[in-house]
Amino acid sequence: MIQKILNKFVGAKYVSILRTWVPNMVAWGTVGGVAVIHFTDWRLILDYVPYVNGKFKKNE
């Protein structure tokens, strides 16, 4: 169903090109997300992950 809609608006050629690029884009998106967490304040982002939030409690 989605392929028919995309073929109608974009064209079959570009849908096939997109299908080959999706795994690559997912991989680079994951690498980028990990890099953002690594180079920023990781506690600020990972405090919203339930398992990590309970593991590193703040002593207040």
C-alpha positions in Angstrom: 0.0 0.0 0.0 2.7 2.5 1.0 4.7 1.5 -2.1 1.8 2.3 -4.4 1.4 5.7 -2.7 5.1 6.5 -3.1 5.2 5.3 -6.7 2.3 7.6 -7.4 4.0 10.7 -6.0 7.7 10.0 -6.4 8.2 7.3 -9.0 9.4 3.7 -9.0 13.0 4.6 -9.7 13.3 6.8 -6.6 11.5 4.3 -4.4 14.1 1.6 -5.3 16.9 4.1 -4.6 15.4 4.9 -1.3 15.1 1.2 -0.4 18.8 0.7 -0.9 19.7 3.8 1.2 17.4 3.2 4.2 19.8 0.7 6.1 22.7 3.1 5.6 20.7 6.0 6.9 19.6 4.1 9.9 23.2 3.0 10.7 24.5 6.6 10.4 21.6 7.9 12.5 22.4 5.5 15.2 26.1 6.5 15.1 25.1 10.1 15.3 22.8 9.6 18.2 25.5 7.7 20.2 28.0 10.5 19.3 25.6 13.2 20.6 25.2 11.3 23.9 29.0 10.8 24.1 30.0 14.4 23.4 27.3 16.1 25.5 26.4 15.8 29.1 25.4 12.1 29.0 23.6 12.3 32.4 21.3 14.9 31.0 20.1 12.6 28.2 20.3 9.2 30.0 18.4 10.3 33.1 15.3 9.7 31.0 16.2 6.0 30.4 14.6 4.1 33.4 17.3 1.5 33.9 20.2 3.9 33.8 18.3 6.5 35.9 18.0 4.0 38.8 21.6 2.8 38.5 23.2 6.3 38.9 21.3 7.9 41.8 22.4 11.4 42.9 23.4 11.7 46.5 21.4 14.6 47.8 
